Amino acid sequence: METQVTSKGRLILPHKARKALGLESSAMLAVELGEPGSVILRKKNAPGFFDRFVGLKAKAAPFASGDEAREAFRVAESFCPRSGR
């Protein structure tokens, strides 16, 4: 597969590559420099609800990531089950 870099530094990933990675419009890619003369593109996972929520909190937030927040909520629910359910 080949593609061309535009004057603005943009490039089009061929359909076959997008399909193989499951990329949709506005998907994020991580760009890494590989061996001399090569670039590595990796699909980045889109942040979930908790990741976006934690990102809005102050630096002193109790959770460093969405995963930590989810785990804390899961543990809390196991100690305090909802009544009537």
Distance bins in CASP14 RR format, pairs under 12 A and 6 or more apart:
PFRMAT RR
TARGET T0000
AUTHOR 0000-0000-0000
RMODE 2
METHOD distances of the structure
MODEL  1
1 11 0 0 0 0 0 1 0 0 0 0 0
1 12 0 0 0 0 0 1 0 0 0 0 0
1 13 0 0 0 0 1 0 0 0 0 0 0
1 14 1 0 1 0 0 0 0 0 0 0 0
1 15 0 0 0 0 1 0 0 0 0 0 0
1 16 1 0 0 1 0 0 0 0 0 0 0
1 17 1 0 0 1 0 0 0 0 0 0 0
1 18 0 0 0 0 0 1 0 0 0 0 0
1 19 0 0 0 0 0 1 0 0 0 0 0
1 20 0 0 0 0 0 1 0 0 0 0 0
2 11 0 0 0 0 0 1 0 0 0 0 0
2 12 0 0 0 0 0 1 0 0 0 0 0
2 13 0 0 0 0 0 1 0 0 0 0 0
2 14 1 0 0 1 0 0 0 0 0 0 0
2 16 0 0 0 0 0 1 0 0 0 0 0
2 17 0 0 0 0 0 1 0 0 0 0 0
3 9 0 0 0 0 0 1 0 0 0 0 0
3 10 0 0 0 0 1 0 0 0 0 0 0
3 11 1 0 1 0 0 0 0 0 0 0 0
3 12 1 0 1 0 0 0 0 0 0 0 0
3 13 1 0 0 1 0 0 0 0 0 0 0
3 14 1 0 0 1 0 0 0 0 0 0 0
3 15 0 0 0 0 0 1 0 0 0 0 0
3 16 0 0 0 0 0 1 0 0 0 0 0
3 17 0 0 0 0 1 0 0 0 0 0 0
3 18 0 0 0 0 0 1 0 0 0 0 0
3 39 0 0 0 0 0 1 0 0 0 0 0
3 41 0 0 0 0 0 1 0 0 0 0 0
4 10 0 0 0 0 1 0 0 0 0 0 0
4 11 1 0 0 1 0 0 0 0 0 0 0
4 12 1 0 0 1 0 0 0 0 0 0 0
4 13 0 0 0 0 0 1 0 0 0 0 0
4 14 0 0 0 0 0 1 0 0 0 0 0
5 11 1 0 1 0 0 0 0 0 0 0 0
5 12 0 0 0 0 1 0 0 0 0 0 0
5 39 0 0 0 0 0 1 0 0 0 0 0
6 12 0 0 0 0 1 0 0 0 0 0 0
11 17 0 0 0 0 0 1 0 0 0 0 0
11 29 0 0 0 0 0 1 0 0 0 0 0
11 31 0 0 0 0 0 1 0 0 0 0 0
11 39 0 0 0 0 1 0 0 0 0 0 0
11 41 0 0 0 0 1 0 0 0 0 0 0
12 18 0 0 0 0 1 0 0 0 0 0 0
12 23 0 0 0 0 0 1 0 0 0 0 0
13 19 0 0 0 0 1 0 0 0 0 0 0
13 20 0 0 0 0 1 0 0 0 0 0 0
13 21 0 0 0 0 1 0 0 0 0 0 0
13 22 0 0 0 0 0 1 0 0 0 0 0
13 23 1 0 0 1 0 0 0 0 0 0 0
13 24 0 0 0 0 0 1 0 0 0 0 0
13 25 0 0 0 0 0 1 0 0 0 0 0
13 27 0 0 0 0 1 0 0 0 0 0 0
13 29 0 0 0 0 1 0 0 0 0 0 0
13 41 1 0 0 1 0 0 0 0 0 0 0
13 43 0 0 0 0 0 1 0 0 0 0 0
14 20 0 0 0 0 1 0 0 0 0 0 0
14 21 0 0 0 0 0 1 0 0 0 0 0
14 23 0 0 0 0 0 1 0 0 0 0 0
15 21 0 0 0 0 0 1 0 0 0 0 0
15 22 0 0 0 0 0 1 0 0 0 0 0
15 23 0 0 0 0 1 0 0 0 0 0 0
16 22 0 0 0 0 0 1 0 0 0 0 0
16 23 0 0 0 0 0 1 0 0 0 0 0
17 23 1 0 0 1 0 0 0 0 0 0 0
17 27 0 0 0 0 0 1 0 0 0 0 0
17 29 0 0 0 0 0 1 0 0 0 0 0
17 41 0 0 0 0 1 0 0 0 0 0 0
17 43 0 0 0 0 0 1 0 0 0 0 0
18 24 0 0 0 0 1 0 0 0 0 0 0
18 25 0 0 0 0 1 0 0 0 0 0 0
18 27 0 0 0 0 1 0 0 0 0 0 0
18 29 0 0 0 0 0 1 0 0 0 0 0
18 41 0 0 0 0 0 1 0 0 0 0 0
18 43 0 0 0 0 1 0 0 0 0 0 0
20 41 0 0 0 0 0 1 0 0 0 0 0
20 43 0 0 0 0 1 0 0 0 0 0 0
21 27 0 0 0 0 1 0 0 0 0 0 0
21 28 0 0 0 0 0 1 0 0 0 0 0
21 29 0 0 0 0 1 0 0 0 0 0 0
21 30 0 0 0 0 0 1 0 0 0 0 0
21 41 0 0 0 0 1 0 0 0 0 0 0
21 42 0 0 0 0 1 0 0 0 0 0 0
21 43 1 0 1 0 0 0 0 0 0 0 0
21 44 0 0 0 0 0 1 0 0 0 0 0
21 45 0 0 0 0 0 1 0 0 0 0 0
22 29 0 0 0 0 0 1 0 0 0 0 0
22 43 1 0 0 1 0 0 0 0 0 0 0
22 45 0 0 0 0 0 1 0 0 0 0 0
22 46 0 0 0 0 0 1 0 0 0 0 0
23 29 1 0 0 1 0 0 0 0 0 0 0
23 41 0 0 0 0 1 0 0 0 0 0 0
23 42 0 0 0 0 0 1 0 0 0 0 0
23 43 1 0 0 1 0 0 0 0 0 0 0
23 44 0 0 0 0 0 1 0 0 0 0 0
23 45 0 0 0 0 0 1 0 0 0 0 0
23 46 0 0 0 0 0 1 0 0 0 0 0
24 43 0 0 0 0 0 1 0 0 0 0 0
24 46 0 0 0 0 1 0 0 0 0 0 0
25 46 0 0 0 0 0 1 0 0 0 0 0
26 44 0 0 0 0 0 1 0 0 0 0 0
26 46 0 0 0 0 1 0 0 0 0 0 0
27 41 0 0 0 0 0 1 0 0 0 0 0
27 42 0 0 0 0 0 1 0 0 0 0 0
27 43 1 0 0 1 0 0 0 0 0 0 0
27 44 1 0 0 1 0 0 0 0 0 0 0
27 45 0 0 0 0 1 0 0 0 0 0 0
27 46 1 0 0 1 0 0 0 0 0 0 0
28 41 0 0 0 0 0 1 0 0 0 0 0
28 42 0 0 0 0 1 0 0 0 0 0 0
28 43 1 0 0 1 0 0 0 0 0 0 0
28 44 1 0 1 0 0 0 0 0 0 0 0
28 45 0 0 0 0 1 0 0 0 0 0 0
28 46 1 0 0 1 0 0 0 0 0 0 0
28 47 0 0 0 0 1 0 0 0 0 0 0
29 39 0 0 0 0 0 1 0 0 0 0 0
29 40 0 0 0 0 1 0 0 0 0 0 0
29 41 1 0 1 0 0 0 0 0 0 0 0
29 42 1 0 0 1 0 0 0 0 0 0 0
29 43 1 0 0 1 0 0 0 0 0 0 0
29 44 1 0 0 1 0 0 0 0 0 0 0
29 45 0 0 0 0 0 1 0 0 0 0 0
29 46 0 0 0 0 0 1 0 0 0 0 0
30 39 0 0 0 0 0 1 0 0 0 0 0
30 40 0 0 0 0 1 0 0 0 0 0 0
30 41 1 0 0 1 0 0 0 0 0 0 0
30 42 1 0 1 0 0 0 0 0 0 0 0
30 43 1 0 0 1 0 0 0 0 0 0 0
30 44 1 0 1 0 0 0 0 0 0 0 0
30 45 0 0 0 0 0 1 0 0 0 0 0
31 38 0 0 0 0 0 1 0 0 0 0 0
31 39 1 0 0 1 0 0 0 0 0 0 0
31 40 1 0 0 1 0 0 0 0 0 0 0
31 41 1 0 0 1 0 0 0 0 0 0 0
31 42 0 0 0 0 1 0 0 0 0 0 0
31 43 0 0 0 0 0 1 0 0 0 0 0
31 44 0 0 0 0 0 1 0 0 0 0 0
32 38 0 0 0 0 1 0 0 0 0 0 0
32 39 1 0 0 1 0 0 0 0 0 0 0
32 40 1 0 1 0 0 0 0 0 0 0 0
32 41 1 0 0 1 0 0 0 0 0 0 0
32 42 1 0 0 1 0 0 0 0 0 0 0
32 44 0 0 0 0 0 1 0 0 0 0 0
33 39 1 0 0 1 0 0 0 0 0 0 0
33 40 1 0 0 1 0 0 0 0 0 0 0
33 41 0 0 0 0 0 1 0 0 0 0 0
34 40 1 0 1 0 0 0 0 0 0 0 0
34 41 0 0 0 0 0 1 0 0 0 0 0
34 42 0 0 0 0 0 1 0 0 0 0 0
44 51 0 0 0 0 0 1 0 0 0 0 0
45 51 0 0 0 0 1 0 0 0 0 0 0
45 67 0 0 0 0 0 1 0 0 0 0 0
46 52 0 0 0 0 1 0 0 0 0 0 0
47 53 0 0 0 0 1 0 0 0 0 0 0
47 54 0 0 0 0 1 0 0 0 0 0 0
47 55 0 0 0 0 1 0 0 0 0 0 0
47 56 0 0 0 0 0 1 0 0 0 0 0
47 65 0 0 0 0 1 0 0 0 0 0 0
47 66 0 0 0 0 1 0 0 0 0 0 0
47 67 0 0 0 0 0 1 0 0 0 0 0
48 54 0 0 0 0 1 0 0 0 0 0 0
48 55 0 0 0 0 0 1 0 0 0 0 0
48 65 0 0 0 0 0 1 0 0 0 0 0
48 66 1 0 0 1 0 0 0 0 0 0 0
48 67 0 0 0 0 0 1 0 0 0 0 0
48 69 0 0 0 0 0 1 0 0 0 0 0
48 70 0 0 0 0 1 0 0 0 0 0 0
49 55 0 0 0 0 0 1 0 0 0 0 0
49 56 0 0 0 0 0 1 0 0 0 0 0
49 66 0 0 0 0 1 0 0 0 0 0 0
49 69 0 0 0 0 1 0 0 0 0 0 0
49 70 0 0 0 0 1 0 0 0 0 0 0
49 73 0 0 0 0 0 1 0 0 0 0 0
50 56 0 0 0 0 0 1 0 0 0 0 0
50 57 0 0 0 0 0 1 0 0 0 0 0
50 61 0 0 0 0 0 1 0 0 0 0 0
50 63 0 0 0 0 1 0 0 0 0 0 0
50 64 0 0 0 0 0 1 0 0 0 0 0
50 65 0 0 0 0 1 0 0 0 0 0 0
50 66 1 1 0 0 0 0 0 0 0 0 0
50 67 1 0 0 1 0 0 0 0 0 0 0
50 68 0 0 0 0 1 0 0 0 0 0 0
50 69 1 0 1 0 0 0 0 0 0 0 0
50 70 1 0 1 0 0 0 0 0 0 0 0
50 71 0 0 0 0 0 1 0 0 0 0 0
50 72 0 0 0 0 0 1 0 0 0 0 0
50 73 0 0 0 0 1 0 0 0 0 0 0
50 74 0 0 0 0 0 1 0 0 0 0 0
51 57 0 0 0 0 0 1 0 0 0 0 0
51 61 0 0 0 0 0 1 0 0 0 0 0
51 63 0 0 0 0 0 1 0 0 0 0 0
51 64 0 0 0 0 0 1 0 0 0 0 0
51 65 1 0 0 1 0 0 0 0 0 0 0
51 66 1 0 1 0 0 0 0 0 0 0 0
51 67 0 0 0 0 1 0 0 0 0 0 0
51 68 0 0 0 0 0 1 0 0 0 0 0
51 69 0 0 0 0 1 0 0 0 0 0 0
51 70 0 0 0 0 1 0 0 0 0 0 0
52 65 0 0 0 0 0 1 0 0 0 0 0
52 66 0 0 0 0 1 0 0 0 0 0 0
52 69 0 0 0 0 0 1 0 0 0 0 0
53 61 0 0 0 0 1 0 0 0 0 0 0
53 62 0 0 0 0 0 1 0 0 0 0 0
53 63 0 0 0 0 1 0 0 0 0 0 0
53 65 0 0 0 0 0 1 0 0 0 0 0
53 66 1 0 0 1 0 0 0 0 0 0 0
53 68 0 0 0 0 0 1 0 0 0 0 0
53 69 1 0 0 1 0 0 0 0 0 0 0
53 70 0 0 0 0 0 1 0 0 0 0 0
53 73 0 0 0 0 0 1 0 0 0 0 0
54 61 1 0 0 1 0 0 0 0 0 0 0
54 62 0 0 0 0 1 0 0 0 0 0 0
54 63 1 0 1 0 0 0 0 0 0 0 0
54 64 1 0 0 1 0 0 0 0 0 0 0
54 65 1 0 0 1 0 0 0 0 0 0 0
54 66 1 0 1 0 0 0 0 0 0 0 0
54 67 0 0 0 0 1 0 0 0 0 0 0
54 68 1 0 0 1 0 0 0 0 0 0 0
54 69 1 0 1 0 0 0 0 0 0 0 0
54 70 0 0 0 0 1 0 0 0 0 0 0
54 72 0 0 0 0 0 1 0 0 0 0 0
54 73 0 0 0 0 0 1 0 0 0 0 0
55 61 1 0 0 1 0 0 0 0 0 0 0
55 63 0 0 0 0 1 0 0 0 0 0 0
55 64 0 0 0 0 0 1 0 0 0 0 0
55 65 0 0 0 0 1 0 0 0 0 0 0
55 66 0 0 0 0 1 0 0 0 0 0 0
55 69 0 0 0 0 0 1 0 0 0 0 0
56 63 0 0 0 0 0 1 0 0 0 0 0
56 66 0 0 0 0 0 1 0 0 0 0 0
56 69 0 0 0 0 0 1 0 0 0 0 0
57 63 1 0 0 1 0 0 0 0 0 0 0
57 64 0 0 0 0 0 1 0 0 0 0 0
57 65 0 0 0 0 0 1 0 0 0 0 0
57 66 0 0 0 0 0 1 0 0 0 0 0
57 68 0 0 0 0 0 1 0 0 0 0 0
57 69 0 0 0 0 1 0 0 0 0 0 0
61 68 0 0 0 0 1 0 0 0 0 0 0
61 69 0 0 0 0 1 0 0 0 0 0 0
61 72 0 0 0 0 0 1 0 0 0 0 0
62 68 0 0 0 0 1 0 0 0 0 0 0
62 69 0 0 0 0 1 0 0 0 0 0 0
62 71 0 0 0 0 0 1 0 0 0 0 0
62 72 1 0 0 1 0 0 0 0 0 0 0
62 73 0 0 0 0 0 1 0 0 0 0 0
62 76 0 0 0 0 0 1 0 0 0 0 0
63 69 1 0 1 0 0 0 0 0 0 0 0
63 70 0 0 0 0 1 0 0 0 0 0 0
63 71 0 0 0 0 1 0 0 0 0 0 0
63 72 1 0 0 1 0 0 0 0 0 0 0
63 73 0 0 0 0 1 0 0 0 0 0 0
64 71 0 0 0 0 0 1 0 0 0 0 0
64 72 0 0 0 0 0 1 0 0 0 0 0
65 71 0 0 0 0 1 0 0 0 0 0 0
65 72 0 0 0 0 0 1 0 0 0 0 0
66 72 0 0 0 0 1 0 0 0 0 0 0
66 73 0 0 0 0 1 0 0 0 0 0 0
66 74 0 0 0 0 0 1 0 0 0 0 0
67 73 0 0 0 0 0 1 0 0 0 0 0
67 74 0 0 0 0 0 1 0 0 0 0 0
68 74 0 0 0 0 0 1 0 0 0 0 0
68 75 0 0 0 0 0 1 0 0 0 0 0
69 75 0 0 0 0 0 1 0 0 0 0 0
69 76 0 0 0 0 0 1 0 0 0 0 0
70 76 0 0 0 0 0 1 0 0 0 0 0
70 77 0 0 0 0 0 1 0 0 0 0 0
71 77 0 0 0 0 0 1 0 0 0 0 0
71 78 0 0 0 0 0 1 0 0 0 0 0
72 78 0 0 0 0 0 1 0 0 0 0 0
72 79 0 0 0 0 0 1 0 0 0 0 0
73 79 0 0 0 0 0 1 0 0 0 0 0
73 80 0 0 0 0 0 1 0 0 0 0 0
74 80 0 0 0 0 0 1 0 0 0 0 0
76 82 0 0 0 0 0 1 0 0 0 0 0
77 85 0 0 0 0 0 1 0 0 0 0 0
END
